Amino acid sequence: MLLVDIDFCDLSTLDEIYAIERLCNPTPWERAWIEKDLSLESGLSCYLGAWRKKCLIGFGACKRQKKRLYIMNLAVHPDYRRKGIASQLLLALCEIGLTWEMKAVALDVREGNADAQSLYRAFGFRVVGRTRGYYNDGEDSYVMMTSLPLDLG
Ligand SMILES: CC(C)(COP(=O)(O)OP(=O)(O)OC[C@H]1O[C@@H](n2cnc3c(N)ncnc32)[C@H](O)[C@@H]1OP(=O)(O)O)[C@@H](O)C(=O)NCCC(=O)NCCS
């Protein structure tokens, strides 16, 4: 496991987040969307970054969705995968959810993204639904969910 520094992102991190997003996502979010999220100080969403020697190597984003924490994005630079970085980010995002008094955490994951599904299953997430054509390229998503606090027993 590679320990990283996890902290909140702000606009100064925009370029690094966008670079990772383009490396990791087949249909990357637009830079302007990320910029808008990072500019809002609504307290409704939150971006966390994972830094290694002051270099951003992963990020996660979440928002409030009624009584649920919704994980909008999670990505780790390809050179740093399978070192526990997404796990550290996921745990930190869930801690945010607890401070927001959320009782559950949900996300959408590509039907064909077995790697990410394995990660989420390892943290107790289960498939609770499927959304047809959720992604811009037409791929379906699985909706995965678990309760908060996580049961890591
Ligand atoms: C999915 C992703 C975030 C995982 O990041 P990561 O830092 O490599 O994940 P971790 O090292 O914390 O993995 C923890 C566990 O998840 C599972 N897992 C993660 N990646 C896996 C893979 N490629 N194959 C199988 N299992 C995997 C394993 O159980 C792993 O534990 P192990 O390494 O001890 O076997 C990363 O591959 C990524 O950025 N992918 C592209 C973007 C993406 O798909 N994001 C998810 C959007 S919903």
Ligand as a Chemical Component Dictionary entry (heavy atoms), coordinates in Angstrom:
data_LIG
# 
_chem_comp.id                   LIG 
_chem_comp.type                 NON-POLYMER 
_chem_comp.pdbx_formal_charge   0 
_chem_comp.three_letter_code    LIG 
# 
loop_
_chem_comp_atom.comp_id 
_chem_comp_atom.atom_id 
_chem_comp_atom.alt_atom_id 
_chem_comp_atom.type_symbol 
_chem_comp_atom.charge 
_chem_comp_atom.model_Cartn_x 
_chem_comp_atom.model_Cartn_y 
_chem_comp_atom.model_Cartn_z 
_chem_comp_atom.pdbx_ordinal 
LIG C1  C1  C 0 -11.059 1.774  -10.302 1  
LIG C2  C2  C 0 -9.843  2.551  -9.786  2  
LIG C3  C3  C 0 -10.308 3.887  -9.210  3  
LIG C4  C4  C 0 -9.170  1.697  -8.676  4  
LIG O1  O1  O 0 -8.084  2.446  -8.146  5  
LIG P1  P1  P 0 -6.888  1.742  -7.346  6  
LIG O2  O2  O 0 -6.169  2.800  -6.586  7  
LIG O3  O3  O 0 -6.083  0.902  -8.255  8  
LIG O4  O4  O 0 -7.695  0.788  -6.346  9  
LIG P2  P2  P 0 -7.132  0.102  -5.001  10 
LIG O5  O5  O 0 -5.668  -0.164 -5.150  11 
LIG O6  O6  O 0 -7.563  0.911  -3.828  12 
LIG O7  O7  O 0 -7.927  -1.292 -5.043  13 
LIG C5  C5  C 0 -8.549  -1.834 -3.897  14 
LIG C6  C6  C 0 -9.201  -3.161 -4.254  15 
LIG O8  O8  O 0 -10.172 -2.983 -5.314  16 
LIG C7  C7  C 0 -10.115 -4.113 -6.209  17 
LIG N1  N1  N 0 -9.534  -3.698 -7.494  18 
LIG C8  C8  C 0 -9.076  -2.477 -7.826  19 
LIG N2  N2  N 0 -8.618  -2.478 -9.098  20 
LIG C9  C9  C 0 -8.797  -3.734 -9.564  21 
LIG C10 C10 C 0 -8.506  -4.361 -10.804 22 
LIG N3  N3  N 0 -7.921  -3.689 -11.818 23 
LIG N4  N4  N 0 -8.822  -5.659 -10.963 24 
LIG C11 C11 C 0 -9.407  -6.355 -9.943  25 
LIG N5  N5  N 0 -9.690  -5.820 -8.730  26 
LIG C12 C12 C 0 -9.393  -4.516 -8.553  27 
LIG C13 C13 C 0 -9.193  -5.114 -5.536  28 
LIG O9  O9  O 0 -9.972  -5.869 -4.630  29 
LIG C14 C14 C 0 -8.238  -4.188 -4.796  30 
LIG O10 O10 O 0 -7.571  -4.810 -3.720  31 
LIG P3  P3  P 0 -6.185  -5.608 -3.992  32 
LIG O11 O11 O 0 -5.328  -4.718 -4.851  33 
LIG O12 O12 O 0 -5.645  -5.821 -2.619  34 
LIG O13 O13 O 0 -6.593  -6.862 -4.710  35 
LIG C15 C15 C 0 -8.793  2.777  -10.913 36 
LIG O14 O14 O 0 -8.558  1.551  -11.584 37 
LIG C16 C16 C 0 -9.218  3.814  -11.935 38 
LIG O15 O15 O 0 -8.938  5.000  -11.773 39 
LIG N6  N6  N 0 -9.899  3.359  -12.996 40 
LIG C17 C17 C 0 -10.365 4.289  -14.049 41 
LIG C18 C18 C 0 -11.463 5.199  -13.555 42 
LIG C19 C19 C 0 -12.627 4.414  -12.996 43 
LIG O16 O16 O 0 -13.017 3.374  -13.521 44 
LIG N7  N7  N 0 -13.201 4.950  -11.914 45 
LIG C20 C20 C 0 -14.376 4.382  -11.283 46 
LIG C21 C21 C 0 -15.565 5.189  -11.712 47 
LIG S1  S1  S 0 -17.077 4.504  -11.023 48 
# 
loop_
_chem_comp_bond.comp_id 
_chem_comp_bond.atom_id_1 
_chem_comp_bond.atom_id_2 
_chem_comp_bond.value_order 
_chem_comp_bond.pdbx_ordinal 
LIG C1  C2  SING 1  
LIG C2  C3  SING 2  
LIG C2  C4  SING 3  
LIG C2  C15 SING 4  
LIG C4  O1  SING 5  
LIG O1  P1  SING 6  
LIG P1  O2  DOUB 7  
LIG P1  O3  SING 8  
LIG P1  O4  SING 9  
LIG O4  P2  SING 10 
LIG P2  O5  DOUB 11 
LIG P2  O6  SING 12 
LIG P2  O7  SING 13 
LIG O7  C5  SING 14 
LIG C5  C6  SING 15 
LIG C6  O8  SING 16 
LIG C6  C14 SING 17 
LIG O8  C7  SING 18 
LIG C7  N1  SING 19 
LIG C7  C13 SING 20 
LIG N1  C8  SING 21 
LIG N1  C12 SING 22 
LIG C8  N2  DOUB 23 
LIG N2  C9  SING 24 
LIG C9  C10 SING 25 
LIG C9  C12 DOUB 26 
LIG C10 N3  SING 27 
LIG C10 N4  DOUB 28 
LIG N4  C11 SING 29 
LIG C11 N5  DOUB 30 
LIG N5  C12 SING 31 
LIG C13 O9  SING 32 
LIG C13 C14 SING 33 
LIG C14 O10 SING 34 
LIG O10 P3  SING 35 
LIG P3  O11 DOUB 36 
LIG P3  O12 SING 37 
LIG P3  O13 SING 38 
LIG C15 O14 SING 39 
LIG C15 C16 SING 40 
LIG C16 O15 DOUB 41 
LIG C16 N6  SING 42 
LIG N6  C17 SING 43 
LIG C17 C18 SING 44 
LIG C18 C19 SING 45 
LIG C19 O16 DOUB 46 
LIG C19 N7  SING 47 
LIG N7  C20 SING 48 
LIG C20 C21 SING 49 
LIG C21 S1  SING 50 
# 
